[in-house]
Amino acid sequence: MSHLSVAIRLDCLRLPLRKALDQAARMGVSMVELDGRGEIHPDSMTQTGLRQIKNWLDERNLKVAALRFQTRRGYEVADGLQRRVEATKAAMKLAYEFGASHVINQIGYIPEDASDPRHETLESVISDLGRYGAKVGAFLAAETGAESGDRLMQAIAGDEEGYVAVAFNPGQLIVNRFSVSEALEALKQRIGLLCVTDGVLDLAAGRGISVPVGEGTADFPQIFAQLEDVDFHGPCVVGRAESQPVDLEQGTLYLRNLYS
């Protein structure tokens, strides 16, 4: 992979939006991931506000890699589902207006039993959002980590008229004790962006823990080698919810050293 489009999760800087964009520009990245639950919320974004933020981005030579819109519940939960779906669609439309192709969210619990009512609910919502993405031009990207790659692929691959992408998060897969390589093999045709996170198994505690990029067991050279098979050119977004600014700097430096 000759070139990487490196982005950072802007919310990890914990700064007002304009100052966060200044910091991102100083870090030398070309893209940012915006938080759709913060200052960029679809419900409160006016056309005037949109134009202002796009001007700020242009002035700093930054593009939007994706809009993260984490719903409080998954799409298998019937309570408040319609409101959740409509909010996700609004986020997809806003992402497109920012020039981004993806809205990142974890889709929720995927029941193993196909007769489980939640399975049908999730399947219906995924189809609906997949078709809406094809219509509006920005797609839902299901973030990995809560289930195996095979199970996630089965959940998102059902509707031929719609399309749901994948935000591949190796660190979360490690934390939840799933195979990164197996998930990558199952999902690589759908991966729209890479969440550059890392993790390691804590054998004493019997669980995985998140660690800074390059300090865990995520084999990024191998990940990129597998992604080359599908001609992946999507953005690589550094940062996880609990990341500190120093973690973003370390992660971006790690990627630059990997492909310098």
Secondary structure, DSSP 8 states (H G I E B T S, - for coil): ----EEEEEGGGG-S-HHHHHHHHHHHT-SEEEEETTTTT-TTT--HHHHHHHHHHHHHTT-EEEEEE---SS-TT--TTHHHHHHHHHHHHHHHHHTT--EEEE------SSTTSHHHHHHHHHHHHHHHHHHHHS-EEEEE-SSS-HHHHHHHHS--TT---EEEE-HHHHHHTT--HHHHHHHHTTTEEEEEE-EEEEETTTTEEEEE-TTSSS--HHHHHHHHHTTT---EEEE--TT--HHHHHHHHHHHHHHT-
